[in-house]
Amino acid sequence: MGDAKAWMAKVTELLNRMFQLQYGGASSTKFRWMQGYTDGYIQALIDMGFMPENAMLELIRNERSAFLDSRTEADRIPKAA
């Protein structure tokens, strides 16, 4: 099935890039493209049986929380697009 650590590192990288776009004021087009790419990658891992869907959803929640917790107060103020 390949290197599970590498796949998880890729999921974490994709999620963080997506969250940077989402919360960083990127254009809707850039964010939606990254969201679709990330979703497709995650769905492929679920379809291959790499990780159950509930476990993947928990990973996504944890990564989002970690990303948001790492931001400063100034970062949390939405930027104009």
N, CA, C and O atoms as a Maestro MAE file, in Angstrom:
{
 s_m_m2io_version
 :::
 2.0.0
}

f_m_ct {
 s_m_title
 :::
 protein
 m_atom[324] {
  # First column is atom index #
  i_m_mmod_type
  r_m_x_coord
  r_m_y_coord
  r_m_z_coord
  i_m_residue_number
  s_m_chain_name
  s_m_pdb_residue_name
  s_m_pdb_atom_name
  i_m_atomic_number
  :::
  1 25 0.814 -1.211 0.000 1 A "MET " " N  " 7
  2 3 0.000 0.000 0.000 1 A "MET " " CA " 6
  3 2 0.848 1.261 0.000 1 A "MET " " C  " 6
  4 15 0.309 2.367 -0.048 1 A "MET " " O  " 8
  5 25 2.126 1.118 0.052 2 A "GLY " " N  " 7
  6 3 2.972 2.300 0.022 2 A "GLY " " CA " 6
  7 2 3.346 2.758 1.415 2 A "GLY " " C  " 6
  8 15 3.080 2.090 2.415 2 A "GLY " " O  " 8
  9 25 3.963 3.901 1.443 3 A "ASP " " N  " 7
  10 3 4.456 4.458 2.700 3 A "ASP " " CA " 6
  11 2 3.371 5.302 3.375 3 A "ASP " " C  " 6
  12 15 3.075 6.413 2.936 3 A "ASP " " O  " 8
  13 25 2.787 4.764 4.439 4 A "ALA " " N  " 7
  14 3 1.688 5.446 5.133 4 A "ALA " " CA " 6
  15 2 2.126 6.792 5.690 4 A "ALA " " C  " 6
  16 15 1.350 7.747 5.665 4 A "ALA " " O  " 8
  17 25 3.346 6.885 6.190 5 A "LYS " " N  " 7
  18 3 3.829 8.157 6.741 5 A "LYS " " CA " 6
  19 2 3.904 9.220 5.654 5 A "LYS " " C  " 6
  20 15 3.576 10.382 5.895 5 A "LYS " " O  " 8
  21 25 4.331 8.833 4.471 6 A "ALA " " N  " 7
  22 3 4.415 9.793 3.360 6 A "ALA " " CA " 6
  23 2 3.029 10.267 2.957 6 A "ALA " " C  " 6
  24 15 2.836 11.448 2.670 6 A "ALA " " O  " 8
  25 25 2.066 9.359 2.935 7 A "TRP " " N  " 7
  26 3 0.698 9.759 2.575 7 A "TRP " " CA " 6
  27 2 0.127 10.715 3.609 7 A "TRP " " C  " 6
  28 15 -0.513 11.706 3.260 7 A "TRP " " O  " 8
  29 25 0.360 10.418 4.876 8 A "MET " " N  " 7
  30 3 -0.160 11.291 5.931 8 A "MET " " CA " 6
  31 2 0.522 12.654 5.890 8 A "MET " " C  " 6
  32 15 -0.120 13.678 6.119 8 A "MET " " O  " 8
  33 25 1.815 12.669 5.602 9 A "ALA " " N  " 7
  34 3 2.529 13.942 5.475 9 A "ALA " " CA " 6
  35 2 1.945 14.760 4.321 9 A "ALA " " C  " 6
  36 15 1.811 15.979 4.423 9 A "ALA " " O  " 8
  37 25 1.599 14.083 3.225 10 A "LYS " " N  " 7
  38 3 1.010 14.774 2.071 10 A "LYS " " CA " 6
  39 2 -0.373 15.332 2.429 10 A "LYS " " C  " 6
  40 15 -0.697 16.461 2.061 10 A "LYS " " O  " 8
  41 25 -1.181 14.554 3.138 11 A "VAL " " N  " 7
  42 3 -2.502 15.038 3.557 11 A "VAL " " CA " 6
  43 2 -2.339 16.276 4.438 11 A "VAL " " C  " 6
  44 15 -3.033 17.274 4.247 11 A "VAL " " O  " 8
  45 25 -1.430 16.208 5.392 12 A "THR " " N  " 7
  46 3 -1.187 17.354 6.279 12 A "THR " " CA " 6
  47 2 -0.728 18.572 5.487 12 A "THR " " C  " 6
  48 15 -1.187 19.687 5.736 12 A "THR " " O  " 8
  49 25 0.172 18.362 4.539 13 A "GLU " " N  " 7
  50 3 0.650 19.470 3.694 13 A "GLU " " CA " 6
  51 2 -0.487 20.086 2.892 13 A "GLU " " C  " 6
  52 15 -0.623 21.308 2.841 13 A "GLU " " O  " 8
  53 25 -1.305 19.243 2.267 14 A "LEU " " N  " 7
  54 3 -2.421 19.749 1.466 14 A "LEU " " CA " 6
  55 2 -3.423 20.510 2.328 14 A "LEU " " C  " 6
  56 15 -3.900 21.577 1.942 14 A "LEU " " O  " 8
  57 25 -3.738 19.956 3.493 15 A "LEU " " N  " 7
  58 3 -4.685 20.635 4.382 15 A "LEU " " CA " 6
  59 2 -4.149 21.995 4.817 15 A "LEU " " C  " 6
  60 15 -4.889 22.979 4.830 15 A "LEU " " O  " 8
  61 25 -2.885 22.053 5.169 16 A "ASN " " N  " 7
  62 3 -2.313 23.330 5.597 16 A "ASN " " CA " 6
  63 2 -2.287 24.352 4.473 16 A "ASN " " C  " 6
  64 15 -2.554 25.531 4.703 16 A "ASN " " O  " 8
  65 25 -1.969 23.914 3.260 17 A "ARG " " N  " 7
  66 3 -2.015 24.845 2.118 17 A "ARG " " CA " 6
  67 2 -3.437 25.342 1.878 17 A "ARG " " C  " 6
  68 15 -3.654 26.517 1.582 17 A "ARG " " O  " 8
  69 25 -4.402 24.433 2.010 18 A "MET " " N  " 7
  70 3 -5.796 24.818 1.822 18 A "MET " " CA " 6
  71 2 -6.239 25.806 2.901 18 A "MET " " C  " 6
  72 15 -6.901 26.799 2.600 18 A "MET " " O  " 8
  73 25 -5.876 25.535 4.160 19 A "PHE " " N  " 7
  74 3 -6.256 26.438 5.245 19 A "PHE " " CA " 6
  75 2 -5.587 27.804 5.085 19 A "PHE " " C  " 6
  76 15 -6.191 28.828 5.404 19 A "PHE " " O  " 8
  77 25 -4.353 27.828 4.597 20 A "GLN " " N  " 7
  78 3 -3.683 29.109 4.354 20 A "GLN " " CA " 6
  79 2 -4.453 29.934 3.346 20 A "GLN " " C  " 6
  80 15 -4.617 31.141 3.520 20 A "GLN " " O  " 8
  81 25 -4.924 29.290 2.296 21 A "LEU " " N  " 7
  82 3 -5.717 29.999 1.295 21 A "LEU " " CA " 6
  83 2 -7.071 30.419 1.863 21 A "LEU " " C  " 6
  84 15 -7.517 31.548 1.657 21 A "LEU " " O  " 8
  85 25 -7.714 29.509 2.572 22 A "GLN " " N  " 7
  86 3 -9.044 29.787 3.110 22 A "GLN " " CA " 6
  87 2 -9.026 30.944 4.094 22 A "GLN " " C  " 6
  88 15 -9.849 31.855 3.998 22 A "GLN " " O  " 8
  89 25 -8.103 30.916 5.033 23 A "TYR " " N  " 7
  90 3 -8.084 31.921 6.095 23 A "TYR " " CA " 6
  91 2 -7.142 33.084 5.801 23 A "TYR " " C  " 6
  92 15 -7.067 34.034 6.581 23 A "TYR " " O  " 8
  93 25 -6.427 33.016 4.690 24 A "GLY " " N  " 7
  94 3 -5.465 34.057 4.366 24 A "GLY " " CA " 6
  95 2 -5.958 35.079 3.362 24 A "GLY " " C  " 6
  96 15 -5.199 35.957 2.952 24 A "GLY " " O  " 8
  97 25 -7.205 34.982 2.962 25 A "GLY " " N  " 7
  98 3 -7.757 35.980 2.057 25 A "GLY " " CA " 6
  99 2 -7.479 35.719 0.592 25 A "GLY " " C  " 6
  100 15 -7.558 36.642 -0.219 25 A "GLY " " O  " 8
  101 25 -7.156 34.488 0.230 26 A "ALA " " N  " 7
  102 3 -6.910 34.163 -1.179 26 A "ALA " " CA " 6
  103 2 -8.212 34.260 -1.975 26 A "ALA " " C  " 6
  104 15 -9.309 34.253 -1.416 26 A "ALA " " O  " 8
  105 25 -8.058 34.348 -3.274 27 A "SER " " N  " 7
  106 3 -9.251 34.407 -4.124 27 A "SER " " CA " 6
  107 2 -10.039 33.115 -3.997 27 A "SER " " C  " 6
  108 15 -9.490 32.057 -3.690 27 A "SER " " O  " 8
  109 25 -11.319 33.223 -4.235 28 A "SER " " N  " 7
  110 3 -12.203 32.069 -4.159 28 A "SER " " CA " 6
  111 2 -11.767 30.980 -5.141 28 A "SER " " C  " 6
  112 15 -11.854 29.792 -4.832 28 A "SER " " O  " 8
  113 25 -11.307 31.381 -6.302 29 A "THR " " N  " 7
  114 3 -10.886 30.421 -7.320 29 A "THR " " CA " 6
  115 2 -9.700 29.598 -6.837 29 A "THR " " C  " 6
  116 15 -9.694 28.375 -6.977 29 A "THR " " O  " 8
  117 25 -8.705 30.254 -6.273 30 A "LYS " " N  " 7
  118 3 -7.524 29.534 -5.779 30 A "LYS " " CA " 6
  119 2 -7.907 28.591 -4.637 30 A "LYS " " C  " 6
  120 15 -7.468 27.442 -4.591 30 A "LYS " " O  " 8
  121 25 -8.725 29.093 -3.725 31 A "PHE " " N  " 7
  122 3 -9.142 28.254 -2.602 31 A "PHE " " CA " 6
  123 2 -9.945 27.062 -3.077 31 A "PHE " " C  " 6
  124 15 -9.684 25.938 -2.647 31 A "PHE " " O  " 8
  125 25 -10.917 27.276 -3.952 32 A "ARG " " N  " 7
  126 3 -11.769 26.180 -4.425 32 A "ARG " " CA " 6
  127 2 -10.961 25.135 -5.180 32 A "ARG " " C  " 6
  128 15 -11.229 23.940 -5.052 32 A "ARG " " O  " 8
  129 25 -9.966 25.569 -5.972 33 A "TRP " " N  " 7
  130 3 -9.118 24.612 -6.681 33 A "TRP " " CA " 6
  131 2 -8.366 23.743 -5.676 33 A "TRP " " C  " 6
  132 15 -8.329 22.520 -5.810 33 A "TRP " " O  " 8
  133 25 -7.768 24.379 -4.674 34 A "MET " " N  " 7
  134 3 -7.004 23.635 -3.671 34 A "MET " " CA " 6
  135 2 -7.918 22.726 -2.859 34 A "MET " " C  " 6
  136 15 -7.531 21.615 -2.498 34 A "MET " " O  " 8
  137 25 -9.121 23.192 -2.575 35 A "GLN " " N  " 7
  138 3 -10.084 22.383 -1.830 35 A "GLN " " CA " 6
  139 2 -10.444 21.126 -2.628 35 A "GLN " " C  " 6
  140 15 -10.507 20.034 -2.064 35 A "GLN " " O  " 8
  141 25 -10.675 21.272 -3.912 36 A "GLY " " N  " 7
  142 3 -11.008 20.128 -4.762 36 A "GLY " " CA " 6
  143 2 -9.860 19.143 -4.876 36 A "GLY " " C  " 6
  144 15 -10.068 17.931 -4.822 36 A "GLY " " O  " 8
  145 25 -8.650 19.659 -5.033 37 A "TYR " " N  " 7
  146 3 -7.461 18.808 -5.123 37 A "TYR " " CA " 6
  147 2 -7.277 18.018 -3.833 37 A "TYR " " C  " 6
  148 15 -7.042 16.810 -3.865 37 A "TYR " " O  " 8
  149 25 -7.386 18.707 -2.697 38 A "THR " " N  " 7
  150 3 -7.219 18.071 -1.387 38 A "THR " " CA " 6
  151 2 -8.304 17.033 -1.157 38 A "THR " " C  " 6
  152 15 -8.023 15.928 -0.692 38 A "THR " " O  " 8
  153 25 -9.538 17.383 -1.481 39 A "ASP " " N  " 7
  154 3 -10.656 16.463 -1.307 39 A "ASP " " CA " 6
  155 2 -10.463 15.205 -2.151 39 A "ASP " " C  " 6
  156 15 -10.719 14.095 -1.682 39 A "ASP " " O  " 8
  157 25 -10.019 15.373 -3.378 40 A "GLY " " N  " 7
  158 3 -9.784 14.221 -4.254 40 A "GLY " " CA " 6
  159 2 -8.701 13.302 -3.720 40 A "GLY " " C  " 6
  160 15 -8.835 12.079 -3.777 40 A "GLY " " O  " 8
  161 25 -7.631 13.882 -3.204 41 A "TYR " " N  " 7
  162 3 -6.539 13.094 -2.636 41 A "TYR " " CA " 6
  163 2 -7.030 12.308 -1.432 41 A "TYR " " C  " 6
  164 15 -6.763 11.112 -1.310 41 A "TYR " " O  " 8
  165 25 -7.746 12.983 -0.544 42 A "ILE " " N  " 7
  166 3 -8.270 12.335 0.663 42 A "ILE " " CA " 6
  167 2 -9.273 11.242 0.284 42 A "ILE " " C  " 6
  168 15 -9.243 10.155 0.861 42 A "ILE " " O  " 8
  169 25 -10.151 11.512 -0.666 43 A "GLN " " N  " 7
  170 3 -11.143 10.520 -1.085 43 A "GLN " " CA " 6
  171 2 -10.472 9.285 -1.663 43 A "GLN " " C  " 6
  172 15 -10.927 8.166 -1.426 43 A "GLN " " O  " 8
  173 25 -9.398 9.474 -2.418 44 A "ALA " " N  " 7
  174 3 -8.667 8.331 -2.980 44 A "ALA " " CA " 6
  175 2 -8.085 7.460 -1.865 44 A "ALA " " C  " 6
  176 15 -8.132 6.233 -1.954 44 A "ALA " " O  " 8
  177 25 -7.543 8.078 -0.827 45 A "LEU " " N  " 7
  178 3 -7.001 7.309 0.290 45 A "LEU " " CA " 6
  179 2 -8.101 6.535 1.015 45 A "LEU " " C  " 6
  180 15 -7.895 5.394 1.428 45 A "LEU " " O  " 8
  181 25 -9.260 7.156 1.168 46 A "ILE " " N  " 7
  182 3 -10.389 6.471 1.804 46 A "ILE " " CA " 6
  183 2 -10.849 5.310 0.925 46 A "ILE " " C  " 6
  184 15 -11.088 4.211 1.425 46 A "ILE " " O  " 8
  185 25 -10.975 5.548 -0.381 47 A "ASP " " N  " 7
  186 3 -11.434 4.509 -1.312 47 A "ASP " " CA " 6
  187 2 -10.474 3.320 -1.363 47 A "ASP " " C  " 6
  188 15 -10.906 2.183 -1.555 47 A "ASP " " O  " 8
  189 25 -9.180 3.576 -1.192 48 A "MET " " N  " 7
  190 3 -8.181 2.496 -1.200 48 A "MET " " CA " 6
  191 2 -8.147 1.734 0.119 48 A "MET " " C  " 6
  192 15 -7.446 0.730 0.244 48 A "MET " " O  " 8
  193 25 -8.906 2.216 1.101 49 A "GLY " " N  " 7
  194 3 -8.924 1.561 2.391 49 A "GLY " " CA " 6
  195 2 -7.767 1.935 3.286 49 A "GLY " " C  " 6
  196 15 -7.501 1.272 4.288 49 A "GLY " " O  " 8
  197 25 -7.076 3.009 2.919 50 A "PHE " " N  " 7
  198 3 -5.934 3.445 3.710 50 A "PHE " " CA " 6
  199 2 -6.354 3.859 5.115 50 A "PHE " " C  " 6
  200 15 -5.659 3.566 6.088 50 A "PHE " " O  " 8
  201 25 -7.490 4.538 5.217 51 A "MET " " N  " 7
  202 3 -7.970 5.020 6.505 51 A "MET " " CA " 6
  203 2 -9.491 5.121 6.442 51 A "MET " " C  " 6
  204 15 -10.034 5.575 5.435 51 A "MET " " O  " 8
  205 25 -10.183 4.710 7.493 52 A "PRO " " N  " 7
  206 3 -11.645 4.858 7.503 52 A "PRO " " CA " 6
  207 2 -12.044 6.337 7.436 52 A "PRO " " C  " 6
  208 15 -11.308 7.211 7.893 52 A "PRO " " O  " 8
  209 25 -13.197 6.595 6.871 53 A "GLU " " N  " 7
  210 3 -13.655 7.967 6.697 53 A "GLU " " CA " 6
  211 2 -13.725 8.729 8.023 53 A "GLU " " C  " 6
  212 15 -13.321 9.890 8.089 53 A "GLU " " O  " 8
  213 25 -14.229 8.093 9.067 54 A "ASN " " N  " 7
  214 3 -14.323 8.774 10.362 54 A "ASN " " CA " 6
  215 2 -12.954 9.179 10.897 54 A "ASN " " C  " 6
  216 15 -12.803 10.257 11.471 54 A "ASN " " O  " 8
  217 25 -11.968 8.325 10.712 55 A "ALA " " N  " 7
  218 3 -10.613 8.640 11.165 55 A "ALA " " CA " 6
  219 2 -10.033 9.798 10.353 55 A "ALA " " C  " 6
  220 15 -9.332 10.653 10.894 55 A "ALA " " O  " 8
  221 25 -10.330 9.819 9.056 56 A "MET " " N  " 7
  222 3 -9.836 10.912 8.211 56 A "MET " " CA " 6
  223 2 -10.508 12.222 8.612 56 A "MET " " C  " 6
  224 15 -9.853 13.264 8.650 56 A "MET " " O  " 8
  225 25 -11.802 12.183 8.911 57 A "LEU " " N  " 7
  226 3 -12.500 13.398 9.353 57 A "LEU " " CA " 6
  227 2 -11.923 13.914 10.667 57 A "LEU " " C  " 6
  228 15 -11.808 15.123 10.870 57 A "LEU " " O  " 8
  229 25 -11.565 13.005 11.545 58 A "GLU " " N  " 7
  230 3 -10.940 13.415 12.801 58 A "GLU " " CA " 6
  231 2 -9.582 14.058 12.547 58 A "GLU " " C  " 6
  232 15 -9.235 15.056 13.180 58 A "GLU " " O  " 8
  233 25 -8.815 13.487 11.621 59 A "LEU " " N  " 7
  234 3 -7.522 14.078 11.253 59 A "LEU " " CA " 6
  235 2 -7.709 15.488 10.708 59 A "LEU " " C  " 6
  236 15 -6.954 16.394 11.062 59 A "LEU " " O  " 8
  237 25 -8.701 15.680 9.856 60 A "ILE " " N  " 7
  238 3 -8.970 17.002 9.274 60 A "ILE " " CA " 6
  239 2 -9.341 17.999 10.377 60 A "ILE " " C  " 6
  240 15 -8.845 19.125 10.390 60 A "ILE " " O  " 8
  241 25 -10.205 17.589 11.293 61 A "ARG " " N  " 7
  242 3 -10.579 18.471 12.414 61 A "ARG " " CA " 6
  243 2 -9.353 18.847 13.237 61 A "ARG " " C  " 6
  244 15 -9.179 20.009 13.605 61 A "ARG " " O  " 8
  245 25 -8.507 17.867 13.524 62 A "ASN " " N  " 7
  246 3 -7.309 18.128 14.320 62 A "ASN " " CA " 6
  247 2 -6.343 19.066 13.601 62 A "ASN " " C  " 6
  248 15 -5.767 19.961 14.219 62 A "ASN " " O  " 8
  249 25 -6.166 18.864 12.304 63 A "GLU " " N  " 7
  250 3 -5.268 19.731 11.531 63 A "GLU " " CA " 6
  251 2 -5.810 21.162 11.456 63 A "GLU " " C  " 6
  252 15 -5.048 22.124 11.560 63 A "GLU " " O  " 8
  253 25 -7.122 21.298 11.277 64 A "ARG " " N  " 7
  254 3 -7.720 22.635 11.239 64 A "ARG " " CA " 6
  255 2 -7.536 23.332 12.583 64 A "ARG " " C  " 6
  256 15 -7.173 24.507 12.629 64 A "ARG " " O  " 8
  257 25 -7.780 22.625 13.657 65 A "SER " " N  " 7
  258 3 -7.606 23.201 15.003 65 A "SER " " CA " 6
  259 2 -6.166 23.616 15.237 65 A "SER " " C  " 6
  260 15 -5.905 24.702 15.756 65 A "SER " " O  " 8
  261 25 -5.229 22.756 14.858 66 A "ALA " " N  " 7
  262 3 -3.811 23.076 15.033 66 A "ALA " " CA " 6
  263 2 -3.423 24.300 14.205 66 A "ALA " " C  " 6
  264 15 -2.674 25.161 14.667 66 A "ALA " " O  " 8
  265 25 -3.940 24.367 12.977 67 A "PHE " " N  " 7
  266 3 -3.645 25.517 12.121 67 A "PHE " " CA " 6
  267 2 -4.187 26.800 12.736 67 A "PHE " " C  " 6
  268 15 -3.476 27.800 12.826 67 A "PHE " " O  " 8
  269 25 -5.443 26.770 13.157 68 A "LEU " " N  " 7
  270 3 -6.051 27.969 13.726 68 A "LEU " " CA " 6
  271 2 -5.395 28.363 15.045 68 A "LEU " " C  " 6
  272 15 -5.242 29.552 15.322 68 A "LEU " " O  " 8
  273 25 -5.013 27.403 15.851 69 A "ASP " " N  " 7
  274 3 -4.355 27.692 17.125 69 A "ASP " " CA " 6
  275 2 -2.988 28.322 16.918 69 A "ASP " " C  " 6
  276 15 -2.514 29.074 17.770 69 A "ASP " " O  " 8
  277 25 -2.348 28.020 15.788 70 A "SER " " N  " 7
  278 3 -0.998 28.538 15.529 70 A "SER " " CA " 6
  279 2 -0.996 29.977 15.004 70 A "SER " " C  " 6
  280 15 0.057 30.612 14.942 70 A "SER " " O  " 8
  281 25 -2.141 30.479 14.637 71 A "ARG " " N  " 7
  282 3 -2.225 31.827 14.064 71 A "ARG " " CA " 6
  283 2 -2.235 32.877 15.167 71 A "ARG " " C  " 6
  284 15 -2.751 32.649 16.261 71 A "ARG " " O  " 8
  285 25 -1.660 34.021 14.857 72 A "THR " " N  " 7
  286 3 -1.681 35.136 15.798 72 A "THR " " CA " 6
  287 2 -3.020 35.858 15.681 72 A "THR " " C  " 6
  288 15 -3.785 35.611 14.749 72 A "THR " " O  " 8
  289 25 -3.296 36.740 16.619 73 A "GLU " " N  " 7
  290 3 -4.547 37.501 16.595 73 A "GLU " " CA " 6
  291 2 -4.663 38.313 15.294 73 A "GLU " " C  " 6
  292 15 -5.743 38.395 14.709 73 A "GLU " " O  " 8
  293 25 -3.566 38.903 14.850 74 A "ALA " " N  " 7
  294 3 -3.594 39.698 13.617 74 A "ALA " " CA " 6
  295 2 -3.944 38.824 12.414 74 A "ALA " " C  " 6
  296 15 -4.627 39.276 11.495 74 A "ALA " " O  " 8
  297 25 -3.479 37.577 12.418 75 A "ASP " " N  " 7
  298 3 -3.780 36.656 11.321 75 A "ASP " " CA " 6
  299 2 -5.251 36.293 11.279 75 A "ASP " " C  " 6
  300 15 -5.773 35.933 10.223 75 A "ASP " " O  " 8
  301 25 -5.926 36.384 12.418 76 A "ARG " " N  " 7
  302 3 -7.318 35.934 12.487 76 A "ARG " " CA " 6
  303 2 -8.311 36.942 11.936 76 A "ARG " " C  " 6
  304 15 -9.478 36.615 11.721 76 A "ARG " " O  " 8
  305 25 -7.856 38.163 11.707 77 A "ILE " " N  " 7
  306 3 -8.725 39.184 11.136 77 A "ILE " " CA " 6
  307 2 -8.790 38.936 9.630 77 A "ILE " " C  " 6
  308 15 -7.763 38.995 8.954 77 A "ILE " " O  " 8
  309 25 -9.973 38.660 9.098 78 A "PRO " " N  " 7
  310 3 -10.081 38.372 7.669 78 A "PRO " " CA " 6
  311 2 -9.551 39.528 6.820 78 A "PRO " " C  " 6
  312 15 -9.797 40.696 7.120 78 A "PRO " " O  " 8
  313 25 -8.834 39.192 5.776 79 A "LYS " " N  " 7
  314 3 -8.308 40.189 4.844 79 A "LYS " " CA " 6
  315 2 -9.293 40.359 3.701 79 A "LYS " " C  " 6
  316 15 -9.984 39.419 3.310 79 A "LYS " " O  " 8
  317 25 -9.344 41.563 3.177 80 A "ALA " " N  " 7
  318 3 -10.202 41.819 2.027 80 A "ALA " " CA " 6
  319 2 -9.634 41.107 0.813 80 A "ALA " " C  " 6
  320 15 -8.419 41.096 0.614 80 A "ALA " " O  " 8
  321 25 -10.490 40.518 0.007 81 A "ALA " " N  " 7
  322 3 -10.031 39.785 -1.174 81 A "ALA " " CA " 6
  323 2 -9.703 40.728 -2.299 81 A "ALA " " C  " 6
  324 15 -9.300 40.288 -3.376 81 A "ALA " " O  " 8
  :::
 }
 m_bond[323] {
  # First column is bond index #
  i_m_from
  i_m_to
  i_m_order
  :::
  1 1 2 1
  2 2 3 1
  3 3 4 2
  4 3 5 1
  5 5 6 1
  6 6 7 1
  7 7 8 2
  8 7 9 1
  9 9 10 1
  10 10 11 1
  11 11 12 2
  12 11 13 1
  13 13 14 1
  14 14 15 1
  15 15 16 2
  16 15 17 1
  17 17 18 1
  18 18 19 1
  19 19 20 2
  20 19 21 1
  21 21 22 1
  22 22 23 1
  23 23 24 2
  24 23 25 1
  25 25 26 1
  26 26 27 1
  27 27 28 2
  28 27 29 1
  29 29 30 1
  30 30 31 1
  31 31 32 2
  32 31 33 1
  33 33 34 1
  34 34 35 1
  35 35 36 2
  36 35 37 1
  37 37 38 1
  38 38 39 1
  39 39 40 2
  40 39 41 1
  41 41 42 1
  42 42 43 1
  43 43 44 2
  44 43 45 1
  45 45 46 1
  46 46 47 1
  47 47 48 2
  48 47 49 1
  49 49 50 1
  50 50 51 1
  51 51 52 2
  52 51 53 1
  53 53 54 1
  54 54 55 1
  55 55 56 2
  56 55 57 1
  57 57 58 1
  58 58 59 1
  59 59 60 2
  60 59 61 1
  61 61 62 1
  62 62 63 1
  63 63 64 2
  64 63 65 1
  65 65 66 1
  66 66 67 1
  67 67 68 2
  68 67 69 1
  69 69 70 1
  70 70 71 1
  71 71 72 2
  72 71 73 1
  73 73 74 1
  74 74 75 1
  75 75 76 2
  76 75 77 1
  77 77 78 1
  78 78 79 1
  79 79 80 2
  80 79 81 1
  81 81 82 1
  82 82 83 1
  83 83 84 2
  84 83 85 1
  85 85 86 1
  86 86 87 1
  87 87 88 2
  88 87 89 1
  89 89 90 1
  90 90 91 1
  91 91 92 2
  92 91 93 1
  93 93 94 1
  94 94 95 1
  95 95 96 2
  96 95 97 1
  97 97 98 1
  98 98 99 1
  99 99 100 2
  100 99 101 1
  101 101 102 1
  102 102 103 1
  103 103 104 2
  104 103 105 1
  105 105 106 1
  106 106 107 1
  107 107 108 2
  108 107 109 1
  109 109 110 1
  110 110 111 1
  111 111 112 2
  112 111 113 1
  113 113 114 1
  114 114 115 1
  115 115 116 2
  116 115 117 1
  117 117 118 1
  118 118 119 1
  119 119 120 2
  120 119 121 1
  121 121 122 1
  122 122 123 1
  123 123 124 2
  124 123 125 1
  125 125 126 1
  126 126 127 1
  127 127 128 2
  128 127 129 1
  129 129 130 1
  130 130 131 1
  131 131 132 2
  132 131 133 1
  133 133 134 1
  134 134 135 1
  135 135 136 2
  136 135 137 1
  137 137 138 1
  138 138 139 1
  139 139 140 2
  140 139 141 1
  141 141 142 1
  142 142 143 1
  143 143 144 2
  144 143 145 1
  145 145 146 1
  146 146 147 1
  147 147 148 2
  148 147 149 1
  149 149 150 1
  150 150 151 1
  151 151 152 2
  152 151 153 1
  153 153 154 1
  154 154 155 1
  155 155 156 2
  156 155 157 1
  157 157 158 1
  158 158 159 1
  159 159 160 2
  160 159 161 1
  161 161 162 1
  162 162 163 1
  163 163 164 2
  164 163 165 1
  165 165 166 1
  166 166 167 1
  167 167 168 2
  168 167 169 1
  169 169 170 1
  170 170 171 1
  171 171 172 2
  172 171 173 1
  173 173 174 1
  174 174 175 1
  175 175 176 2
  176 175 177 1
  177 177 178 1
  178 178 179 1
  179 179 180 2
  180 179 181 1
  181 181 182 1
  182 182 183 1
  183 183 184 2
  184 183 185 1
  185 185 186 1
  186 186 187 1
  187 187 188 2
  188 187 189 1
  189 189 190 1
  190 190 191 1
  191 191 192 2
  192 191 193 1
  193 193 194 1
  194 194 195 1
  195 195 196 2
  196 195 197 1
  197 197 198 1
  198 198 199 1
  199 199 200 2
  200 199 201 1
  201 201 202 1
  202 202 203 1
  203 203 204 2
  204 203 205 1
  205 205 206 1
  206 206 207 1
  207 207 208 2
  208 207 209 1
  209 209 210 1
  210 210 211 1
  211 211 212 2
  212 211 213 1
  213 213 214 1
  214 214 215 1
  215 215 216 2
  216 215 217 1
  217 217 218 1
  218 218 219 1
  219 219 220 2
  220 219 221 1
  221 221 222 1
  222 222 223 1
  223 223 224 2
  224 223 225 1
  225 225 226 1
  226 226 227 1
  227 227 228 2
  228 227 229 1
  229 229 230 1
  230 230 231 1
  231 231 232 2
  232 231 233 1
  233 233 234 1
  234 234 235 1
  235 235 236 2
  236 235 237 1
  237 237 238 1
  238 238 239 1
  239 239 240 2
  240 239 241 1
  241 241 242 1
  242 242 243 1
  243 243 244 2
  244 243 245 1
  245 245 246 1
  246 246 247 1
  247 247 248 2
  248 247 249 1
  249 249 250 1
  250 250 251 1
  251 251 252 2
  252 251 253 1
  253 253 254 1
  254 254 255 1
  255 255 256 2
  256 255 257 1
  257 257 258 1
  258 258 259 1
  259 259 260 2
  260 259 261 1
  261 261 262 1
  262 262 263 1
  263 263 264 2
  264 263 265 1
  265 265 266 1
  266 266 267 1
  267 267 268 2
  268 267 269 1
  269 269 270 1
  270 270 271 1
  271 271 272 2
  272 271 273 1
  273 273 274 1
  274 274 275 1
  275 275 276 2
  276 275 277 1
  277 277 278 1
  278 278 279 1
  279 279 280 2
  280 279 281 1
  281 281 282 1
  282 282 283 1
  283 283 284 2
  284 283 285 1
  285 285 286 1
  286 286 287 1
  287 287 288 2
  288 287 289 1
  289 289 290 1
  290 290 291 1
  291 291 292 2
  292 291 293 1
  293 293 294 1
  294 294 295 1
  295 295 296 2
  296 295 297 1
  297 297 298 1
  298 298 299 1
  299 299 300 2
  300 299 301 1
  301 301 302 1
  302 302 303 1
  303 303 304 2
  304 303 305 1
  305 305 306 1
  306 306 307 1
  307 307 308 2
  308 307 309 1
  309 309 310 1
  310 310 311 1
  311 311 312 2
  312 311 313 1
  313 313 314 1
  314 314 315 1
  315 315 316 2
  316 315 317 1
  317 317 318 1
  318 318 319 1
  319 319 320 2
  320 319 321 1
  321 321 322 1
  322 322 323 1
  323 323 324 2
  :::
 }
}
